[in-house]
Amino acid sequence: MKKQIVRNVILCILFFVILCLMLLGIDRLFLLKSTGGVQLRFSELRRDSVDTIFIGTSHQYCSIDPDILYDEYGINCFSLATSGQTLPMTYYATMEAIQYQHPKRIIFEVCYMGNGLIVIDNEMSHYFFDGMPLCEAKKLAIEELVAKEDQIYFYLPFGLYHTRWKELSKVDFTNEETSKRGAYHSDIVVPNTDIPLVHPLETEDIPDRMVEYLDKIVELCKENDIELILYVAPFNGLDEGEFFDESVKNSQRIFNSVGEYATSIGLEWHNLFYELDEIGFDNETDWMDRQHLNRNGQAKLTRYMAEKGYIR
């Protein structure tokens, strides 16, 4: 009788383990690859197999092509950037990167330093959390950044995507939205206008909350003997006119303050707004919109940074 009870308990445990694995597999299949694809790619990497990891927003993954860096320069890297990745999310992406890869260096594109946002909204937050492996960084990030009543949908987004079974396509099974190194490419071409620039000595205070999280990222890298490099990729406003020009200029003033911060603590810093002529963008061919580079501009910026030694 006792053996039968033990046997039944073991069978029940096995059943629940198999059920959980099946649910995780279905969850992985059904989630939108346009939101969770990069995190899925990252979770597939062999542990401690990448030297350089990029973090940040869409401005990062539209500005650097890790495939070019690997194929042409032998730089073993991965882009862990996601759309709408606020600075608190970037802090937890750093934690995740260290836990899974412990890279030699982390390169952070600082576009969101000036907006002061903790999160944008739940929809944008899924770009970061969907596909993220279950780890300490994910748990801590959900607890801090997601409202309690919504947290279950970030641990198991299947509750949001279970109705997608009718629209599953090849992309859902192959995850072709991004390459194996997290590269994203856009062939959209939208002509841009010249980017207005402020003087390098013009500054604006960085929001206090953003400084707090940048300090935490710096400390986390220091504790783990990881080189942290900061840069900002050039961009323009969403529209033309005085208001949008001033918005871009104010962002630049904050980036100049980020440069002062980096210099004061000995971090490497690259403000690419002031290297536009050397990069040689063509406003007719190199942009997917006024804020993001397309495949042409991305390749130019990637090769420029590699050949200048900004990415080693």
C-alpha positions in Angstrom: 0.0 0.0 0.0 2.8 2.4 0.9 4.6 1.7 -2.3 1.4 2.4 -4.3 1.1 5.8 -2.6 4.7 6.7 -3.3 4.2 5.6 -6.9 1.1 7.7 -7.3 2.8 10.8 -5.8 5.8 10.3 -8.3 3.4 10.0 -11.2 1.5 13.1 -10.1 4.7 15.1 -9.9 5.8 13.8 -13.3 2.4 14.8 -14.7 2.6 18.3 -13.4 6.3 18.7 -14.6 5.3 17.5 -18.1 2.2 19.8 -18.1 4.3 22.8 -17.1 6.9 22.1 -19.8 4.0 21.8 -22.4 2.5 25.1 -21.3 5.9 26.8 -21.5 6.4 25.4 -25.0 3.0 26.6 -26.1 3.6 29.9 -24.4 6.8 30.3 -26.4 5.2 29.3 -29.7 2.2 31.6 -29.3 3.9 34.8 -28.2 4.4 37.5 -30.8 7.9 37.1 -32.2 8.0 40.8 -33.1 7.9 41.5 -29.3 9.7 38.6 -27.7 12.0 37.4 -30.4 15.2 38.9 -29.2 14.8 37.5 -25.7 14.0 34.1 -27.1 17.2 34.3 -29.2 19.2 35.3 -26.1 17.8 32.4 -24.0 19.0 29.9 -26.8 22.6 31.0 -26.5 25.1 28.7 -25.0 26.1 30.0 -21.5 29.1 32.3 -21.4 29.5 32.2 -25.2 29.3 36.0 -26.0 31.9 38.6 -25.3 30.0 41.8 -26.0 26.3 42.6 -25.4 24.4 45.7 -26.6 21.5 47.0 -24.5 19.0 49.8 -25.0 16.0 50.7 -27.0 15.1 50.4 -30.7 17.7 53.2 -31.3 20.3 50.6 -30.3 19.2 47.8 -32.5 18.5 50.1 -35.5 22.0 51.6 -35.2 24.2 48.5 -34.7 24.2 45.3 -36.7 25.8 42.5 -34.6 25.9 40.2 -37.7 28.3 42.6 -39.5 30.4 42.9 -36.4 30.8 39.2 -36.2 31.2 38.4 -39.9 33.5 41.3 -40.8 35.3 42.1 -37.6 35.2 38.9 -35.6 33.5 40.5 -32.7 31.4 37.9 -30.8 28.4 39.9 -29.8 24.6 40.0 -29.3 22.0 42.7 -29.3 19.7 42.5 -26.2 17.9 45.8 -27.1 14.1 46.0 -27.2 11.6 48.6 -28.2 10.6 50.9 -25.4 13.4 49.6 -23.1 13.3 52.2 -20.3 16.4 52.7 -18.1 15.0 50.5 -15.3 14.4 47.8 -17.8 18.0 48.3 -19.1 19.3 47.8 -15.6 17.5 44.4 -15.4 18.7 43.6 -18.9 22.2 44.1 -17.6 21.5 41.8 -14.7 20.1 39.2 -17.1 23.1 39.5 -19.5 25.5 39.0 -16.6 23.6 36.0 -15.2 23.5 34.2 -18.6 26.6 35.3 -20.4 28.9 37.3 -18.1 30.3 39.3 -21.1 33.6 41.2 -21.2 31.8 44.4 -22.1 28.3 45.8 -22.2 27.6 48.7 -24.7 24.6 50.9 -23.8 22.8 53.2 -26.2 21.5 56.0 -23.9 18.6 57.5 -26.0 16.1 57.0 -23.1 18.2 58.8 -20.5 16.2 62.0 -20.9 12.6 60.8 -20.8 12.4 59.9 -17.1 10.0 57.0 -17.7 10.0 53.9 -15.5 7.8 52.1 -18.1 5.9 53.3 -21.1 2.8 51.1 -20.9 1.9 47.4 -20.5 2.0 46.8 -24.3 5.5 48.2 -24.7 6.6 46.3 -21.6 5.8 43.0 -23.3 8.5 43.8 -25.8 11.0 43.4 -23.0 9.5 40.6 -20.9 8.0 38.3 -23.5 10.5 35.6 -24.3 12.7 36.6 -21.4 14.0 33.4 -19.6 12.7 32.8 -16.1 15.5 34.2 -14.0 16.2 36.4 -11.0 16.3 39.5 -13.2 12.9 38.8 -14.7 11.4 38.2 -11.3 12.8 41.3 -9.7 11.9 43.4 -12.8 8.2 42.2 -12.9 7.9 42.9 -9.1 9.2 46.4 -9.4 7.9 47.5 -12.8 4.5 45.8 -13.3 1.3 46.4 -11.4 0.4 43.4 -9.2 -2.8 42.6 -11.0 -1.0 42.4 -14.4 2.1 40.4 -13.3 0.7 37.0 -14.2 0.5 38.0 -17.9 4.2 38.8 -17.8 5.2 35.5 -16.3 2.8 33.6 -18.6 1.8 35.8 -21.6 -0.1 32.8 -23.0 -3.1 34.4 -21.3 -2.8 37.2 -23.8 -1.8 35.3 -26.9 -3.8 32.0 -26.6 -6.2 33.1 -29.4 -3.3 33.4 -31.9 -3.6 29.8 -33.0 -5.5 30.8 -36.2 -2.7 33.2 -37.3 0.4 31.1 -36.6 2.9 31.3 -39.4 6.4 30.1 -40.3 7.9 33.0 -38.3 6.4 31.6 -35.1 8.2 28.4 -35.6 11.5 29.8 -36.9 11.7 33.2 -35.1 13.0 35.0 -38.2 12.2 38.4 -36.9 15.8 38.7 -35.6 19.0 36.9 -36.5 20.8 34.5 -34.1 22.8 37.5 -32.8 19.7 39.6 -32.2 20.2 41.7 -35.3 17.2 43.6 -36.7 17.1 44.9 -40.3 14.7 47.3 -42.0 14.5 47.9 -45.7 12.1 50.8 -45.3 13.4 54.1 -46.8 12.0 57.4 -45.5 14.0 60.6 -46.5 15.2 62.6 -43.5 16.3 66.2 -43.0 19.5 67.5 -41.5 19.7 67.0 -37.7 19.9 70.3 -35.8 22.8 70.3 -33.3 23.5 72.2 -30.1 26.9 73.2 -28.8 28.7 70.4 -27.0 28.9 72.5 -23.8 25.1 73.1 -23.7 23.7 70.8 -21.0 20.4 69.9 -19.3 20.0 68.0 -16.0 19.4 64.3 -16.3 16.2 63.2 -14.5 17.2 62.1 -11.0 15.5 58.7 -11.3 17.6 58.0 -14.5 20.8 58.9 -12.7 19.8 56.4 -10.0 19.5 53.6 -12.4 22.6 54.5 -14.4 24.5 54.4 -11.1 23.1 50.9 -10.5 24.1 49.7 -14.0 27.6 51.1 -13.5 27.9 49.5 -10.1 26.6 46.1 -11.4 29.2 46.1 -14.2 32.0 47.1 -11.8 31.1 44.3 -9.3 31.3 41.8 -12.1 34.5 43.2 -13.7 32.6 44.1 -17.0 33.6 47.1 -19.1 30.7 49.5 -19.7 30.7 51.7 -22.7 28.0 54.4 -23.4 27.1 55.9 -26.7 24.2 57.7 -28.3 23.1 57.2 -31.9 22.0 60.3 -33.9 18.3 60.8 -34.6 15.9 63.5 -35.6 12.4 64.5 -34.4 9.2 62.7 -35.5 8.1 65.7 -37.5 9.4 69.1 -38.8 9.0 72.5 -37.2 10.4 74.5 -34.3 8.9 72.3 -31.5 10.4 69.1 -32.8 13.7 70.7 -33.5 13.8 72.0 -29.9 12.9 68.5 -28.6 15.9 67.0 -30.4 18.1 69.8 -29.2 17.0 69.3 -25.6 17.7 65.5 -25.8 21.2 66.4 -27.0 21.7 68.7 -24.0 20.9 65.7 -21.7 23.3 63.5 -23.7 26.0 66.1 -23.2 25.3 65.8 -19.4 25.6 62.0 -19.8 29.0 62.7 -21.3 30.0 64.7 -18.3 28.8 61.9 -16.0 30.8 59.3 -18.0 33.9 61.4 -18.0 33.7 62.1 -14.3 33.8 58.3 -13.4 36.1 57.2 -16.2 33.6 55.5 -18.5 34.1 55.4 -22.3 31.6 57.7 -24.0 30.7 58.3 -27.7 28.3 61.1 -28.7 27.8 60.3 -32.4 25.7 63.5 -33.0 29.0 65.2 -33.3 30.5 62.7 -35.7 27.8 62.9 -38.4 30.1 64.2 -41.1 32.6 61.4 -40.5 29.9 58.7 -40.5 28.5 60.1 -43.8 24.8 59.4 -43.6 22.7 60.0 -46.8 19.4 61.5 -45.7 17.8 60.2 -48.9 18.7 56.5 -48.3 19.7 55.8 -44.7 16.6 56.2 -42.6 13.5 54.1 -41.9 11.9 57.1 -40.2 13.2 60.3 -38.7 14.4 58.5 -35.5 15.7 55.2 -36.7 18.2 54.1 -39.2 17.4 51.5 -41.9 19.7 48.7 -43.1 21.8 51.1 -45.1 22.4 53.6 -42.3 22.8 50.8 -39.7 25.6 49.2 -41.8 27.4 52.6 -42.1 27.2 53.3 -38.4 28.2 49.8 -37.4 31.3 49.8 -39.6 32.2 53.3 -38.5 32.1 52.4 -34.8 34.1 49.2 -35.4 36.8 50.9 -37.5 37.1 53.7 -35.0 37.7 51.2 -32.2 34.5 52.1 -30.3 33.5 48.4 -30.4 36.4 46.1 -29.7 
